[in-house]
Amino acid sequence: MDTLSLDNGVARSRVLIALVATAAKLIELGEIEGRLARLEAAASERVAPVPVFQLADIPREEVRA
């Protein structure tokens, strides 16, 4: 609030620019965090594939199913 009461000048402009840049970065990080959470949720729902070297131990009937 002290910054807004200052006279228009270089110091006030720099502070306001820094505040806007910080706000933009926080919004960007929030969006990235949301996307990451959705990716992690989707990845946890997927079933891990059976490695090829383990297929030899599974009877053929189960592999085709």
N, CA, C, O and CB atoms as a CASP TS submission, in Angstrom:
PFRMAT TS
TARGET T0000
AUTHOR 0000-0000-0000
METHOD Language model
MODEL 1
PARENT N/A
ATOM      1  N   MET     1       0.825  -1.187   0.000  1.00  0.00           N
ATOM      2  CA  MET     1       0.000   0.000   0.000  1.00  0.00           C
ATOM      3  C   MET     1       0.872   1.254   0.000  1.00  0.00           C
ATOM      4  O   MET     1       0.503   2.281  -0.571  1.00  0.00           O
ATOM      5  CB  MET     1      -0.940  -0.004   1.207  1.00  0.00           C
ATOM      6  N   ASP     2       2.030   1.157   0.646  1.00  0.00           N
ATOM      7  CA  ASP     2       2.930   2.309   0.662  1.00  0.00           C
ATOM      8  C   ASP     2       3.395   2.653  -0.742  1.00  0.00           C
ATOM      9  O   ASP     2       3.573   3.826  -1.070  1.00  0.00           O
ATOM     10  CB  ASP     2       4.136   2.038   1.560  1.00  0.00           C
ATOM     11  N   THR     3       3.589   1.644  -1.564  1.00  0.00           N
ATOM     12  CA  THR     3       4.060   1.866  -2.928  1.00  0.00           C
ATOM     13  C   THR     3       3.031   2.641  -3.740  1.00  0.00           C
ATOM     14  O   THR     3       3.391   3.527  -4.515  1.00  0.00           O
ATOM     15  CB  THR     3       4.373   0.532  -3.608  1.00  0.00           C
ATOM     16  N   LEU     4       1.763   2.315  -3.569  1.00  0.00           N
ATOM     17  CA  LEU     4       0.728   2.999  -4.333  1.00  0.00           C
ATOM     18  C   LEU     4       0.609   4.473  -3.939  1.00  0.00           C
ATOM     19  O   LEU     4       0.165   5.291  -4.744  1.00  0.00           O
ATOM     20  CB  LEU     4      -0.609   2.301  -4.139  1.00  0.00           C
ATOM     21  N   SER     5       0.999   4.819  -2.709  1.00  0.00           N
ATOM     22  CA  SER     5       0.914   6.216  -2.284  1.00  0.00           C
ATOM     23  C   SER     5       2.115   7.040  -2.726  1.00  0.00           C
ATOM     24  O   SER     5       2.099   8.262  -2.579  1.00  0.00           O
ATOM     25  CB  SER     5       0.780   6.288  -0.786  1.00  0.00           C
ATOM     26  N   LEU     6       3.157   6.409  -3.262  1.00  0.00           N
ATOM     27  CA  LEU     6       4.332   7.139  -3.749  1.00  0.00           C
ATOM     28  C   LEU     6       3.988   7.943  -4.997  1.00  0.00           C
ATOM     29  O   LEU     6       3.029   7.642  -5.708  1.00  0.00           O
ATOM     30  CB  LEU     6       5.489   6.166  -4.049  1.00  0.00           C
ATOM     31  N   ASP     7       4.790   8.969  -5.244  1.00  0.00           N
ATOM     32  CA  ASP     7       4.647   9.729  -6.488  1.00  0.00           C
ATOM     33  C   ASP     7       5.037   8.841  -7.655  1.00  0.00           C
ATOM     34  O   ASP     7       5.851   7.927  -7.516  1.00  0.00           O
ATOM     35  CB  ASP     7       5.515  11.021  -6.465  1.00  0.00           C
ATOM     36  N   ASN     8       4.440   9.125  -8.815  1.00  0.00           N
ATOM     37  CA  ASN     8       4.821   8.373 -10.002  1.00  0.00           C
ATOM     38  C   ASN     8       6.292   8.621 -10.286  1.00  0.00           C
ATOM     39  O   ASN     8       6.730   9.764 -10.412  1.00  0.00           O
ATOM     40  CB  ASN     8       3.947   8.766 -11.224  1.00  0.00           C
ATOM     41  N   GLY     9       7.032   7.557 -10.381  1.00  0.00           N
ATOM     42  CA  GLY     9       8.462   7.676 -10.622  1.00  0.00           C
ATOM     43  C   GLY     9       9.056   6.316 -10.921  1.00  0.00           C
ATOM     44  O   GLY     9       8.354   5.309 -11.014  1.00  0.00           O
ATOM     45  N   VAL    10      10.367   6.319 -11.068  1.00  0.00           N
ATOM     46  CA  VAL    10      11.070   5.095 -11.429  1.00  0.00           C
ATOM     47  C   VAL    10      10.947   4.045 -10.329  1.00  0.00           C
ATOM     48  O   VAL    10      10.707   2.872 -10.616  1.00  0.00           O
ATOM     49  CB  VAL    10      12.543   5.392 -11.710  1.00  0.00           C
ATOM     50  N   ALA    11      11.107   4.456  -9.082  1.00  0.00           N
ATOM     51  CA  ALA    11      11.048   3.493  -7.970  1.00  0.00           C
ATOM     52  C   ALA    11       9.682   2.819  -7.893  1.00  0.00           C
ATOM     53  O   ALA    11       9.600   1.601  -7.729  1.00  0.00           O
ATOM     54  CB  ALA    11      11.359   4.193  -6.637  1.00  0.00           C
ATOM     55  N   ARG    12       8.622   3.594  -8.009  1.00  0.00           N
ATOM     56  CA  ARG    12       7.276   3.027  -7.957  1.00  0.00           C
ATOM     57  C   ARG    12       7.047   2.099  -9.132  1.00  0.00           C
ATOM     58  O   ARG    12       6.489   1.013  -8.975  1.00  0.00           O
ATOM     59  CB  ARG    12       6.219   4.135  -7.944  1.00  0.00           C
ATOM     60  N   SER    13       7.475   2.524 -10.303  1.00  0.00           N
ATOM     61  CA  SER    13       7.304   1.689 -11.504  1.00  0.00           C
ATOM     62  C   SER    13       8.022   0.355 -11.352  1.00  0.00           C
ATOM     63  O   SER    13       7.478  -0.687 -11.718  1.00  0.00           O
ATOM     64  CB  SER    13       7.828   2.423 -12.750  1.00  0.00           C
ATOM     65  N   ARG    14       9.230   0.379 -10.817  1.00  0.00           N
ATOM     66  CA  ARG    14       9.991  -0.862 -10.638  1.00  0.00           C
ATOM     67  C   ARG    14       9.288  -1.810  -9.667  1.00  0.00           C
ATOM     68  O   ARG    14       9.223  -3.017  -9.901  1.00  0.00           O
ATOM     69  CB  ARG    14      11.408  -0.550 -10.132  1.00  0.00           C
ATOM     70  N   VAL    15       8.770  -1.258  -8.588  1.00  0.00           N
ATOM     71  CA  VAL    15       8.076  -2.097  -7.606  1.00  0.00           C
ATOM     72  C   VAL    15       6.825  -2.703  -8.217  1.00  0.00           C
ATOM     73  O   VAL    15       6.562  -3.892  -8.037  1.00  0.00           O
ATOM     74  CB  VAL    15       7.713  -1.283  -6.351  1.00  0.00           C
ATOM     75  N   LEU    16       6.053  -1.904  -8.934  1.00  0.00           N
ATOM     76  CA  LEU    16       4.828  -2.413  -9.556  1.00  0.00           C
ATOM     77  C   LEU    16       5.134  -3.474 -10.613  1.00  0.00           C
ATOM     78  O   LEU    16       4.415  -4.466 -10.728  1.00  0.00           O
ATOM     79  CB  LEU    16       4.037  -1.263 -10.187  1.00  0.00           C
ATOM     80  N   ILE    17       6.196  -3.264 -11.380  1.00  0.00           N
ATOM     81  CA  ILE    17       6.599  -4.259 -12.390  1.00  0.00           C
ATOM     82  C   ILE    17       7.014  -5.559 -11.702  1.00  0.00           C
ATOM     83  O   ILE    17       6.672  -6.644 -12.171  1.00  0.00           O
ATOM     84  CB  ILE    17       7.767  -3.717 -13.272  1.00  0.00           C
ATOM     85  N   ALA    18       7.744  -5.454 -10.601  1.00  0.00           N
ATOM     86  CA  ALA    18       8.160  -6.653  -9.870  1.00  0.00           C
ATOM     87  C   ALA    18       6.946  -7.387  -9.305  1.00  0.00           C
ATOM     88  O   ALA    18       6.907  -8.617  -9.320  1.00  0.00           O
ATOM     89  CB  ALA    18       9.135  -6.284  -8.736  1.00  0.00           C
ATOM     90  N   LEU    19       5.967  -6.654  -8.813  1.00  0.00           N
ATOM     91  CA  LEU    19       4.753  -7.281  -8.288  1.00  0.00           C
ATOM     92  C   LEU    19       3.978  -8.005  -9.381  1.00  0.00           C
ATOM     93  O   LEU    19       3.504  -9.123  -9.176  1.00  0.00           O
ATOM     94  CB  LEU    19       3.861  -6.236  -7.628  1.00  0.00           C
ATOM     95  N   VAL    20       3.851  -7.373 -10.530  1.00  0.00           N
ATOM     96  CA  VAL    20       3.129  -7.999 -11.639  1.00  0.00           C
ATOM     97  C   VAL    20       3.879  -9.241 -12.125  1.00  0.00           C
ATOM     98  O   VAL    20       3.258 -10.264 -12.414  1.00  0.00           O
ATOM     99  CB  VAL    20       2.939  -6.993 -12.803  1.00  0.00           C
ATOM    100  N   ALA    21       5.200  -9.159 -12.216  1.00  0.00           N
ATOM    101  CA  ALA    21       5.993 -10.310 -12.656  1.00  0.00           C
ATOM    102  C   ALA    21       5.856 -11.470 -11.666  1.00  0.00           C
ATOM    103  O   ALA    21       5.750 -12.627 -12.072  1.00  0.00           O
ATOM    104  CB  ALA    21       7.479  -9.914 -12.813  1.00  0.00           C
ATOM    105  N   THR    22       5.858 -11.160 -10.377  1.00  0.00           N
ATOM    106  CA  THR    22       5.708 -12.193  -9.359  1.00  0.00           C
ATOM    107  C   THR    22       4.321 -12.830  -9.431  1.00  0.00           C
ATOM    108  O   THR    22       4.189 -14.049  -9.328  1.00  0.00           O
ATOM    109  CB  THR    22       5.951 -11.606  -7.962  1.00  0.00           C
ATOM    110  N   ALA    23       3.302 -12.016  -9.605  1.00  0.00           N
ATOM    111  CA  ALA    23       1.940 -12.549  -9.720  1.00  0.00           C
ATOM    112  C   ALA    23       1.814 -13.455 -10.940  1.00  0.00           C
ATOM    113  O   ALA    23       1.189 -14.513 -10.863  1.00  0.00           O
ATOM    114  CB  ALA    23       0.916 -11.402  -9.806  1.00  0.00           C
ATOM    115  N   ALA    24       2.401 -13.051 -12.062  1.00  0.00           N
ATOM    116  CA  ALA    24       2.347 -13.867 -13.275  1.00  0.00           C
ATOM    117  C   ALA    24       3.052 -15.206 -13.060  1.00  0.00           C
ATOM    118  O   ALA    24       2.571 -16.245 -13.513  1.00  0.00           O
ATOM    119  CB  ALA    24       2.983 -13.115 -14.456  1.00  0.00           C
ATOM    120  N   LYS    25       4.187 -15.180 -12.373  1.00  0.00           N
ATOM    121  CA  LYS    25       4.932 -16.412 -12.106  1.00  0.00           C
ATOM    122  C   LYS    25       4.132 -17.341 -11.194  1.00  0.00           C
ATOM    123  O   LYS    25       4.120 -18.554 -11.403  1.00  0.00           O
ATOM    124  CB  LYS    25       6.298 -16.088 -11.471  1.00  0.00           C
ATOM    125  N   LEU    26       3.467 -16.782 -10.186  1.00  0.00           N
ATOM    126  CA  LEU    26       2.645 -17.603  -9.288  1.00  0.00           C
ATOM    127  C   LEU    26       1.477 -18.247 -10.024  1.00  0.00           C
ATOM    128  O   LEU    26       1.145 -19.405  -9.773  1.00  0.00           O
ATOM    129  CB  LEU    26       2.120 -16.758  -8.129  1.00  0.00           C
ATOM    130  N   ILE    27       0.859 -17.509 -10.923  1.00  0.00           N
ATOM    131  CA  ILE    27      -0.241 -18.073 -11.719  1.00  0.00           C
ATOM    132  C   ILE    27       0.276 -19.201 -12.597  1.00  0.00           C
ATOM    133  O   ILE    27      -0.356 -20.251 -12.706  1.00  0.00           O
ATOM    134  CB  ILE    27      -0.911 -16.981 -12.589  1.00  0.00           C
ATOM    135  N   GLU    28       1.432 -18.982 -13.225  1.00  0.00           N
ATOM    136  CA  GLU    28       2.026 -20.000 -14.095  1.00  0.00           C
ATOM    137  C   GLU    28       2.358 -21.259 -13.299  1.00  0.00           C
ATOM    138  O   GLU    28       2.079 -22.371 -13.747  1.00  0.00           O
ATOM    139  CB  GLU    28       3.295 -19.453 -14.781  1.00  0.00           C
ATOM    140  N   LEU    29       2.953 -21.085 -12.120  1.00  0.00           N
ATOM    141  CA  LEU    29       3.296 -22.243 -11.294  1.00  0.00           C
ATOM    142  C   LEU    29       2.052 -22.984 -10.825  1.00  0.00           C
ATOM    143  O   LEU    29       2.053 -24.212 -10.739  1.00  0.00           O
ATOM    144  CB  LEU    29       4.122 -21.808 -10.090  1.00  0.00           C
ATOM    145  N   GLY    30       0.998 -22.247 -10.524  1.00  0.00           N
ATOM    146  CA  GLY    30      -0.258 -22.886 -10.127  1.00  0.00           C
ATOM    147  C   GLY    30      -0.842 -23.722 -11.250  1.00  0.00           C
ATOM    148  O   GLY    30      -1.349 -24.819 -11.016  1.00  0.00           O
ATOM    149  N   GLU    31      -0.771 -23.204 -12.471  1.00  0.00           N
ATOM    150  CA  GLU    31      -1.269 -23.959 -13.622  1.00  0.00           C
ATOM    151  C   GLU    31      -0.426 -25.203 -13.864  1.00  0.00           C
ATOM    152  O   GLU    31      -0.960 -26.272 -14.161  1.00  0.00           O
ATOM    153  CB  GLU    31      -1.279 -23.079 -14.876  1.00  0.00           C
ATOM    154  N   ILE    32       0.889 -25.066 -13.737  1.00  0.00           N
ATOM    155  CA  ILE    32       1.777 -26.215 -13.935  1.00  0.00           C
ATOM    156  C   ILE    32       1.526 -27.265 -12.859  1.00  0.00           C
ATOM    157  O   ILE    32       1.520 -28.461 -13.149  1.00  0.00           O
ATOM    158  CB  ILE    32       3.258 -25.773 -13.918  1.00  0.00           C
ATOM    159  N   GLU    33       1.318 -26.825 -11.618  1.00  0.00           N
ATOM    160  CA  GLU    33       1.039 -27.758 -10.538  1.00  0.00           C
ATOM    161  C   GLU    33      -0.258 -28.530 -10.795  1.00  0.00           C
ATOM    162  O   GLU    33      -0.331 -29.731 -10.534  1.00  0.00           O
ATOM    163  CB  GLU    33       0.955 -27.012  -9.205  1.00  0.00           C
ATOM    164  N   GLY    34      -1.273 -27.842 -11.305  1.00  0.00           N
ATOM    165  CA  GLY    34      -2.533 -28.504 -11.629  1.00  0.00           C
ATOM    166  C   GLY    34      -2.374 -29.522 -12.739  1.00  0.00           C
ATOM    167  O   GLY    34      -2.920 -30.623 -12.668  1.00  0.00           O
ATOM    168  N   ARG    35      -1.615 -29.148 -13.776  1.00  0.00           N
ATOM    169  CA  ARG    35      -1.381 -30.084 -14.884  1.00  0.00           C
ATOM    170  C   ARG    35      -0.601 -31.298 -14.399  1.00  0.00           C
ATOM    171  O   ARG    35      -0.902 -32.427 -14.789  1.00  0.00           O
ATOM    172  CB  ARG    35      -0.620 -29.389 -16.035  1.00  0.00           C
ATOM    173  N   LEU    36       0.400 -31.074 -13.549  1.00  0.00           N
ATOM    174  CA  LEU    36       1.191 -32.183 -13.030  1.00  0.00           C
ATOM    175  C   LEU    36       0.341 -33.121 -12.188  1.00  0.00           C
ATOM    176  O   LEU    36       0.485 -34.340 -12.276  1.00  0.00           O
ATOM    177  CB  LEU    36       2.362 -31.662 -12.208  1.00  0.00           C
ATOM    178  N   ALA    37      -0.540 -32.562 -11.379  1.00  0.00           N
ATOM    179  CA  ALA    37      -1.422 -33.396 -10.555  1.00  0.00           C
ATOM    180  C   ALA    37      -2.326 -34.255 -11.434  1.00  0.00           C
ATOM    181  O   ALA    37      -2.550 -35.429 -11.137  1.00  0.00           O
ATOM    182  CB  ALA    37      -2.275 -32.520  -9.615  1.00  0.00           C
ATOM    183  N   ARG    38      -2.850 -33.667 -12.528  1.00  0.00           N
ATOM    184  CA  ARG    38      -3.703 -34.449 -13.432  1.00  0.00           C
ATOM    185  C   ARG    38      -2.899 -35.541 -14.134  1.00  0.00           C
ATOM    186  O   ARG    38      -3.401 -36.650 -14.318  1.00  0.00           O
ATOM    187  CB  ARG    38      -4.366 -33.530 -14.476  1.00  0.00           C
ATOM    188  N   LEU    39      -1.664 -35.247 -14.527  1.00  0.00           N
ATOM    189  CA  LEU    39      -0.821 -36.261 -15.162  1.00  0.00           C
ATOM    190  C   LEU    39      -0.498 -37.391 -14.195  1.00  0.00           C
ATOM    191  O   LEU    39      -0.542 -38.563 -14.570  1.00  0.00           O
ATOM    192  CB  LEU    39       0.472 -35.630 -15.681  1.00  0.00           C
ATOM    193  N   GLU    40      -0.171 -37.044 -12.948  1.00  0.00           N
ATOM    194  CA  GLU    40       0.126 -38.078 -11.955  1.00  0.00           C
ATOM    195  C   GLU    40      -1.097 -38.945 -11.681  1.00  0.00           C
ATOM    196  O   GLU    40      -0.968 -40.157 -11.511  1.00  0.00           O
ATOM    197  CB  GLU    40       0.619 -37.442 -10.653  1.00  0.00           C
ATOM    198  N   ALA    41      -2.279 -38.340 -11.635  1.00  0.00           N
ATOM    199  CA  ALA    41      -3.494 -39.112 -11.413  1.00  0.00           C
ATOM    200  C   ALA    41      -3.750 -40.057 -12.584  1.00  0.00           C
ATOM    201  O   ALA    41      -4.119 -41.214 -12.380  1.00  0.00           O
ATOM    202  CB  ALA    41      -4.694 -38.177 -11.208  1.00  0.00           C
ATOM    203  N   ALA    42      -3.558 -39.575 -13.798  1.00  0.00           N
ATOM    204  CA  ALA    42      -3.758 -40.418 -14.974  1.00  0.00           C
ATOM    205  C   ALA    42      -2.731 -41.544 -15.013  1.00  0.00           C
ATOM    206  O   ALA    42      -3.062 -42.670 -15.384  1.00  0.00           O
ATOM    207  CB  ALA    42      -3.675 -39.580 -16.258  1.00  0.00           C
ATOM    208  N   ALA    43      -1.504 -41.255 -14.638  1.00  0.00           N
ATOM    209  CA  ALA    43      -0.457 -42.279 -14.657  1.00  0.00           C
ATOM    210  C   ALA    43      -0.701 -43.336 -13.597  1.00  0.00           C
ATOM    211  O   ALA    43      -0.375 -44.504 -13.808  1.00  0.00           O
ATOM    212  CB  ALA    43       0.913 -41.645 -14.450  1.00  0.00           C
ATOM    213  N   SER    44      -1.265 -42.954 -12.468  1.00  0.00           N
ATOM    214  CA  SER    44      -1.505 -43.935 -11.406  1.00  0.00           C
ATOM    215  C   SER    44      -2.660 -44.868 -11.756  1.00  0.00           C
ATOM    216  O   SER    44      -2.750 -45.968 -11.209  1.00  0.00           O
ATOM    217  CB  SER    44      -1.794 -43.224 -10.084  1.00  0.00           C
ATOM    218  N   GLU    45      -3.539 -44.447 -12.653  1.00  0.00           N
ATOM    219  CA  GLU    45      -4.661 -45.284 -13.070  1.00  0.00           C
ATOM    220  C   GLU    45      -4.265 -46.323 -14.101  1.00  0.00           C
ATOM    221  O   GLU    45      -4.958 -47.326 -14.274  1.00  0.00           O
ATOM    222  CB  GLU    45      -5.762 -44.428 -13.622  1.00  0.00           C
ATOM    223  N   ARG    46      -3.159 -46.092 -14.784  1.00  0.00           N
ATOM    224  CA  ARG    46      -2.724 -47.030 -15.826  1.00  0.00           C
ATOM    225  C   ARG    46      -2.134 -48.282 -15.200  1.00  0.00           C
ATOM    226  O   ARG    46      -1.507 -48.231 -14.141  1.00  0.00           O
ATOM    227  CB  ARG    46      -1.695 -46.370 -16.762  1.00  0.00           C
ATOM    228  N   VAL    47      -2.343 -49.395 -15.866  1.00  0.00           N
ATOM    229  CA  VAL    47      -1.776 -50.666 -15.430  1.00  0.00           C
ATOM    230  C   VAL    47      -0.426 -50.828 -16.098  1.00  0.00           C
ATOM    231  O   VAL    47      -0.288 -50.611 -17.302  1.00  0.00           O
ATOM    232  CB  VAL    47      -2.720 -51.865 -15.768  1.00  0.00           C
ATOM    233  N   ALA    48       0.560 -51.205 -15.322  1.00  0.00           N
ATOM    234  CA  ALA    48       1.906 -51.379 -15.866  1.00  0.00           C
ATOM    235  C   ALA    48       1.924 -52.566 -16.826  1.00  0.00           C
ATOM    236  O   ALA    48       1.362 -53.615 -16.513  1.00  0.00           O
ATOM    237  CB  ALA    48       2.939 -51.583 -14.727  1.00  0.00           C
ATOM    238  N   PRO    49       2.560 -52.419 -17.988  1.00  0.00           N
ATOM    239  CA  PRO    49       2.636 -53.536 -18.927  1.00  0.00           C
ATOM    240  C   PRO    49       3.545 -54.646 -18.393  1.00  0.00           C
ATOM    241  O   PRO    49       4.453 -54.395 -17.600  1.00  0.00           O
ATOM    242  CB  PRO    49       3.144 -53.049 -20.291  1.00  0.00           C
ATOM    243  N   VAL    50       3.289 -55.848 -18.833  1.00  0.00           N
ATOM    244  CA  VAL    50       4.110 -56.995 -18.440  1.00  0.00           C
ATOM    245  C   VAL    50       5.383 -56.954 -19.273  1.00  0.00           C
ATOM    246  O   VAL    50       5.311 -56.896 -20.501  1.00  0.00           O
ATOM    247  CB  VAL    50       3.341 -58.359 -18.636  1.00  0.00           C
ATOM    248  N   PRO    51       6.543 -56.983 -18.634  1.00  0.00           N
ATOM    249  CA  PRO    51       7.794 -56.997 -19.406  1.00  0.00           C
ATOM    250  C   PRO    51       7.851 -58.224 -20.309  1.00  0.00           C
ATOM    251  O   PRO    51       7.346 -59.288 -19.952  1.00  0.00           O
ATOM    252  CB  PRO    51       9.019 -56.976 -18.462  1.00  0.00           C
ATOM    253  N   VAL    52       8.462 -58.073 -21.475  1.00  0.00           N
ATOM    254  CA  VAL    52       8.520 -59.132 -22.478  1.00  0.00           C
ATOM    255  C   VAL    52       9.190 -60.381 -21.937  1.00  0.00           C
ATOM    256  O   VAL    52       8.751 -61.488 -22.251  1.00  0.00           O
ATOM    257  CB  VAL    52       9.254 -58.649 -23.713  1.00  0.00           C
ATOM    258  N   PHE    53      10.221 -60.246 -21.148  1.00  0.00           N
ATOM    259  CA  PHE    53      10.929 -61.423 -20.658  1.00  0.00           C
ATOM    260  C   PHE    53      10.074 -62.256 -19.708  1.00  0.00           C
ATOM    261  O   PHE    53      10.396 -63.419 -19.466  1.00  0.00           O
ATOM    262  CB  PHE    53      12.208 -61.006 -19.962  1.00  0.00           C
ATOM    263  N   GLN    54       8.990 -61.694 -19.161  1.00  0.00           N
ATOM    264  CA  GLN    54       8.107 -62.457 -18.293  1.00  0.00           C
ATOM    265  C   GLN    54       7.022 -63.183 -19.078  1.00  0.00           C
ATOM    266  O   GLN    54       6.356 -64.058 -18.524  1.00  0.00           O
ATOM    267  CB  GLN    54       7.475 -61.545 -17.266  1.00  0.00           C
ATOM    268  N   LEU    55       6.825 -62.852 -20.337  1.00  0.00           N
ATOM    269  CA  LEU    55       5.795 -63.494 -21.142  1.00  0.00           C
ATOM    270  C   LEU    55       6.078 -64.982 -21.344  1.00  0.00           C
ATOM    271  O   LEU    55       5.141 -65.761 -21.516  1.00  0.00           O
ATOM    272  CB  LEU    55       5.680 -62.800 -22.489  1.00  0.00           C
ATOM    273  N   ALA    56       7.324 -65.386 -21.327  1.00  0.00           N
ATOM    274  CA  ALA    56       7.670 -66.794 -21.517  1.00  0.00           C
ATOM    275  C   ALA    56       7.142 -67.650 -20.373  1.00  0.00           C
ATOM    276  O   ALA    56       6.913 -68.846 -20.554  1.00  0.00           O
ATOM    277  CB  ALA    56       9.185 -66.958 -21.636  1.00  0.00           C
ATOM    278  N   ASP    57       6.946 -67.060 -19.207  1.00  0.00           N
ATOM    279  CA  ASP    57       6.466 -67.805 -18.038  1.00  0.00           C
ATOM    280  C   ASP    57       4.943 -67.907 -17.990  1.00  0.00           C
ATOM    281  O   ASP    57       4.410 -68.672 -17.187  1.00  0.00           O
ATOM    282  CB  ASP    57       6.969 -67.149 -16.768  1.00  0.00           C
ATOM    283  N   ILE    58       4.234 -67.155 -18.827  1.00  0.00           N
ATOM    284  CA  ILE    58       2.776 -67.134 -18.808  1.00  0.00           C
ATOM    285  C   ILE    58       2.253 -68.110 -19.870  1.00  0.00           C
ATOM    286  O   ILE    58       2.724 -68.083 -21.007  1.00  0.00           O
ATOM    287  CB  ILE    58       2.233 -65.686 -19.058  1.00  0.00           C
ATOM    288  N   PRO    59       1.298 -68.962 -19.524  1.00  0.00           N
ATOM    289  CA  PRO    59       0.735 -69.891 -20.527  1.00  0.00           C
ATOM    290  C   PRO    59       0.148 -69.103 -21.698  1.00  0.00           C
ATOM    291  O   PRO    59      -0.362 -67.998 -21.509  1.00  0.00           O
ATOM    292  CB  PRO    59      -0.362 -70.804 -19.889  1.00  0.00           C
ATOM    293  N   ARG    60       0.219 -69.668 -22.908  1.00  0.00           N
ATOM    294  CA  ARG    60      -0.217 -68.999 -24.130  1.00  0.00           C
ATOM    295  C   ARG    60      -1.671 -68.517 -24.058  1.00  0.00           C
ATOM    296  O   ARG    60      -1.995 -67.454 -24.589  1.00  0.00           O
ATOM    297  CB  ARG    60      -0.051 -69.934 -25.308  1.00  0.00           C
ATOM    298  N   GLU    61      -2.541 -69.283 -23.409  1.00  0.00           N
ATOM    299  CA  GLU    61      -3.942 -68.909 -23.330  1.00  0.00           C
ATOM    300  C   GLU    61      -4.119 -67.563 -22.628  1.00  0.00           C
ATOM    301  O   GLU    61      -4.971 -66.768 -23.025  1.00  0.00           O
ATOM    302  CB  GLU    61      -4.733 -69.990 -22.603  1.00  0.00           C
ATOM    303  N   GLU    62      -3.329 -67.304 -21.598  1.00  0.00           N
ATOM    304  CA  GLU    62      -3.424 -66.055 -20.852  1.00  0.00           C
ATOM    305  C   GLU    62      -2.854 -64.891 -21.648  1.00  0.00           C
ATOM    306  O   GLU    62      -3.342 -63.767 -21.530  1.00  0.00           O
ATOM    307  CB  GLU    62      -2.701 -66.179 -19.518  1.00  0.00           C
ATOM    308  N   VAL    63      -1.836 -65.139 -22.451  1.00  0.00           N
ATOM    309  CA  VAL    63      -1.215 -64.074 -23.241  1.00  0.00           C
ATOM    310  C   VAL    63      -2.195 -63.560 -24.280  1.00  0.00           C
ATOM    311  O   VAL    63      -2.249 -62.355 -24.523  1.00  0.00           O
ATOM    312  CB  VAL    63       0.075 -64.573 -23.921  1.00  0.00           C
ATOM    313  N   ARG    64      -2.970 -64.438 -24.899  1.00  0.00           N
ATOM    314  CA  ARG    64      -3.929 -64.028 -25.935  1.00  0.00           C
ATOM    315  C   ARG    64      -5.120 -63.308 -25.348  1.00  0.00           C
ATOM    316  O   ARG    64      -5.767 -62.531 -26.050  1.00  0.00           O
ATOM    317  CB  ARG    64      -4.406 -65.231 -26.724  1.00  0.00           C
ATOM    318  N   ALA    65      -5.428 -63.534 -24.107  1.00  0.00           N
ATOM    319  CA  ALA    65      -6.598 -62.910 -23.472  1.00  0.00           C
ATOM    320  C   ALA    65      -6.310 -61.492 -23.185  1.00  0.00           C
ATOM    321  O   ALA    65      -7.164 -60.785 -22.650  1.00  0.00           O
ATOM    322  CB  ALA    65      -6.999 -63.624 -22.195  1.00  0.00           C
TER
END
